[in-house]
Amino acid sequence: MNRNFAKPREDMTPEYAPDVLEINGRKVYNPKAVHCKIAGYLPLSPDYPVDPPEGKHYERTGTIESDGADGYRWVYRLVDDPPPPPRVFETADLVEALMEEGVWEQARAWIVEQGMLDLVLVTKEFDETNENFQAGKAALQSALGWTDAEVEELLAKCVKEGY
């Protein structure tokens, strides 16, 4: 099958040109573009749209349309990019960063108050969707009067490599 030449089926999915065409009762092996055109198969453009708006990308629909000239092109739709995966933090790096900022004792006191010190001690890493992390982050940010930017600056130091 030659995926460079096609014609649309009823549902607009491509029917690719076969490797052997039959034209006027004669078999044509390894057909050239002119043979494909005679048999109704036109060039199928491999081009795809570029430069989608930020936060979006193009996905091929599986259907084709006329390219307005003498061939076909794939139909693409614009879709939202998937959200990034949650960041993963190293517990030891977070404790170290809090110590460097001089706020570890306040953070530790909140952790003890919540009865989670043992959990923190045995947790090597966690992601930002962890409900205990979210609660602790909000409580500490409020207690310290830190801005979102200050919190993000501290957290950026603690992201596990590869995330």
TAQUI-V960386 format. One record per helix or strand of 3 or more residues. SS is the DSSP state (2 for helix, 1 for strand). FROM is the first residue (numbers start at 1). LEN is the number of residues. If there is no record, write none. Layout:
BEGIN
{{SS & FROM & LEN} {SS & FROM & LEN}}
END
This chain:
BEGIN
{{1 & 2 & 7} {1 & 14 & 4} {1 & 20 & 4} {1 & 26 & 4} {2 & 33 & 6} {1 & 42 & 4} {1 & 56 & 11} {1 & 71 & 10} {1 & 88 & 3} {2 & 91 & 10} {2 & 104 & 10} {2 & 117 & 6} {1 & 125 & 3} {2 & 131 & 14} {2 & 148 & 9}}
END
